[in-house]
Amino acid sequence: MTDPRHAYDTEHGRYYHDPAGGPDLVSVTNVLSAGVAKFALVPWAVKLTAEHCVDNRLEVARRALKDRTELLKEIKRVHRDARDKASDLGTRIHHRAEKMALLAPFEPDPQVDPYARQLTLFWQRWGVDLEADLVAAEITFAHRRLGYAGTGDKMIWLRTGPRRRKQLWLIDYKTSATRPASSVYPENAMQLAALRYAEVVWLPDDTDGQVPPIERTGVLNLRQRSHALVPMPGNRRTFRAFRGALETTKWLHAAPTAYPALLPPAADPRPTRKAA
């Protein structure tokens, strides 16, 4: 996860401060985390944990007798550590991609280099001229009336229209060390639709700008040895689905975590008459 300007973390996930001074806005990725079920997460966590126990079975068996408490803590951390490691790498790749798109200098990072080479290869194969075709990188979209904001990785012109006409794309980078470059999640389309149909973009001087007429939305999957641009249906129907998740998220974040219990009625002190 990147760290866009005006974004901050809360106990309910990421929000954005509005530079215009209005109410804070829930982030698009926060909505997708809270309002959309992630059915693949539990099997993924179980798989990692099981593999760790099998791969280290002798040590696990030895420590289970004498160091059970600490062993269980370590086993429970396996999937969290893997998630945090992948998230950190993804953030560094996003930072490199932004620097490369803006033709700015960047620090060397051997782990990021393979993904960066795939991004360069993507630009080369599509004939991208960054100075002419890149519209924006890491720009924040906001919808004050609905109460959300989110940051897009890049808006760029690509020759995907009829007779190689340029079309304006909103693209989000996705990285993984294990998933194939062709794979996406349905909620990726919801993320793109939320940005596409936002009310404004926040310019570098914190003023509002007009959202450009985006024609296509897609995910650019970057892998160590491959990449793929996958078009996604970031349309009005998908936007309606996002709005449903948005309402769910706002309700969950505002709901109390406890409610008073209902007590049974007090016993009637008056004696009851026996039936004749």
Secondary structure as GFF3:
##gff-version 3
##sequence-region A 1 276
A	DSSP	beta_strand	7	10	.	.	.	ID=ss1
A	DSSP	beta_strand	13	16	.	.	.	ID=ss2
A	DSSP	beta_strand	25	27	.	.	.	ID=ss3
A	DSSP	alpha_helix	28	35	.	.	.	ID=ss4
A	DSSP	alpha_helix	41	55	.	.	.	ID=ss5
A	DSSP	alpha_helix	57	66	.	.	.	ID=ss6
A	DSSP	alpha_helix	68	101	.	.	.	ID=ss7
A	DSSP	alpha_helix	113	125	.	.	.	ID=ss8
A	DSSP	alpha_helix	130	133	.	.	.	ID=ss9
A	DSSP	beta_strand	134	143	.	.	.	ID=ss10
A	DSSP	beta_strand	148	159	.	.	.	ID=ss11
A	DSSP	three_ten_helix	162	164	.	.	.	ID=ss12
A	DSSP	beta_strand	166	175	.	.	.	ID=ss13
A	DSSP	alpha_helix	187	196	.	.	.	ID=ss14
A	DSSP	beta_strand	200	202	.	.	.	ID=ss15
A	DSSP	beta_strand	208	210	.	.	.	ID=ss16
A	DSSP	beta_strand	216	222	.	.	.	ID=ss17
A	DSSP	beta_strand	227	231	.	.	.	ID=ss18
A	DSSP	alpha_helix	236	254	.	.	.	ID=ss19
###
